[in-house]
Amino acid sequence: MTSYLLLNRFRELFEGNVYLHRNSSLGDSVAQHVPEDLVRLGRSQKLVDRAAAGTRVLNTQNTRRGIVARRGDGSFGEIIPGTEPIFDPGFKVARGHVATIEIGVEVKILAKAMIKQIDRVKSDLLKQVEHFQRGGDRPITVAVVGINYADEYCSFEGDRAWPTDGKKYKHPIQEAAEAEHRIRRDIAPHYDELLILRFKATNAGAYPFEWVNTRDTELDYAAILTRVSRQYEQRFG
């Protein structure tokens, strides 16, 4: 199976590292790999050619020039004429300032206390898809939601650790299935694609990480990349 940058980056957030859930840039760092994975997959020749020419870029500021909209984790669109794309070594998709959004990606990660925060997460996802579409764009929208299925977890607030105990602080496995159900029910109808990343991370000890099912995770993401490629050919031909 192909190694996908988005899945690798998601793993890196937890494996061997303390995961700090209040760091909003972590979701950005995952979402920004979707355009790169699409180009490397090569199922949309239009997308590949435009990325190579630097006319379609990954947005450096996650905003469109002249349009008031909330920041999106990952947005890919048409570069503003007269500006130069920035090609980073090892990447096929350049960075730059965009005038439009053709692909918008929002990432949320539920690692602990999932039911307590589920309404906020759903609200953020619903608001973001509206903002992707602001200004008359018809972007392909992708929601990526990580859901922790670990038997225990420890979060950190400054120097203080907050381990789950299964009672006052529920273990992730006690809430994961219900959180996934609510995300699928309330979010999937509003996005073109929804990717649920089921994982296990304790955020303690040696900071281990594993997918609930590696094969299913790769296949689910590959299928979404294929469908987004097809939609790009149809919508932006």
C-alpha positions, 0 to 999 in steps of 0.5 A: 500500500502507498505511504500517504503523507497525511497518515504519516503526519497524523501518526507523528502527532502522537508517536513518541511525542506529548500531544498538546490538544490546544495547539491548533497548528497541529490540525493544519499540519495534517490537513496540508498534506491532502493536496500533496497526496492527491497530486502524488496519486495522480488520478486527476491530470488537471490537478497534477498539471496545475500544481506543477505549473504553480497556478494552483497552490496550498494556501499560506494563510488559509484565507482568500484575498478580499474575502472575510472567512474563518481560517481553514486548516488546509485550503488549495486553490488558484494563485493570485496573478502576479504572485510567485508560488513557493516550491519547497524541496521534496514537495510537488504542491507549492505554497502561495496566496490564493484567490479561490478555494478549490479544495478545503480540508478541516481537521479535528482530533478527539483524543479525550473527553469526546462527548463533552466537546462533541457539540463544539467540534460539530459546530466548528466543522459546520461553520468551516464548510460555510466559510469554505463556500463563502465568496461564491466558490464551490470547493470540494470539502473534506472533513478529517476527524481523528477519534481515539479508541485507546483504553486510557489517556493522559492530557496535559494543561501546562505542567499538570497531567490529567489521566483518565480513570474510567469514572469522572474522566472517561477512558477514550474507548468508553466514548469513541463509538458514540462520538463517531456515530454523532460525527457521521450523523451530523457532519457527513451530510455537509461535506463532500467527504468525511474521513474518520481516523480511528487510532489508539494513543495513550499520551503517556509512557513511551507515547505509543500510537497505532491505528485501530485497523491499518489496512482499513485506514489506508483503504478509506483514505485512498478511496477518498483521494480517488473520489476527490480526484474524480470530482476535481476533474468534473468540477474544475475542468 
